[in-house]
């Protein structure tokens, strides 16, 4: 389906804010679940965009900047895949194809990040010269320009995608052979599993493994809703905090983590 002019303008605004959020890292607008949901909201495709955002969010859990290694661009992946999903007009069936396209775009977004960060170097020197003159207004102005460049990093590709005819996108997606679409769906599921495994690997300790096991076991009970699962998780967290406080108030020289001490005994 085609995107109206008003929806297109709103998409560009969301893309701009998501690009800034990727650097500010404060309001989390660049996170897939937030960016895709906002695009779905302004275009009237909320349900499928939430599914897309949730799936991409599981993948992005394993993306992190480590030293000089920059993670794939989650903001560009979210915005671009949401636009492709809407233009393809396949509903939730097109989520797998959109994700398969989003991953290469996220990696390609690193090139745009490199360009913008290179352009930011002279901005820093300009701010240094302004700071020497105690001209804080100019320093603040260059800060705004630098952040705006990060927003344009996502807004410009998003604008380019909006000019692609919806018929062409839909025809391209429908022309995919079954083996390719199924393969991308399987590959997307594997990437989600890898991203979640990376997070578990970083968080895994003797103290949290019991909670992981309980969570996976309880989640297969179909009668439990997400609200009930969240309530169980909150209850377990409160129990753990209470046990920790009890251990910390003990004068017996414990570690303050009674669950950890029990596990250490085994």
Buried (B, 14 or more C-beta within 10 A) or exposed (E): BEBEEEBBBBBBBBBBBBBBBBBBEEEEBBBBBBBBBBBBBBBEBBEBBBBBBBBBBBBBBBBEEEEEEBBBBBBBBBBBBBBBBBBBBBEBEBBBBBBBBBBEBBBBBBEBBEEBBEEBEEBEEBBEEBEEEEEEEBBEBBEEBBBBBBBBBBBBBBBEBBEEEBEEBBEBBEEBEEEEBEBBBEBBBEBBEEBBEBEBEEEEEEBEEBBEEEEEEBEEEEEEEEEEBEEBBEEBEEEBEEBBEEBEEEEEEBEBBBBBEEBEEE
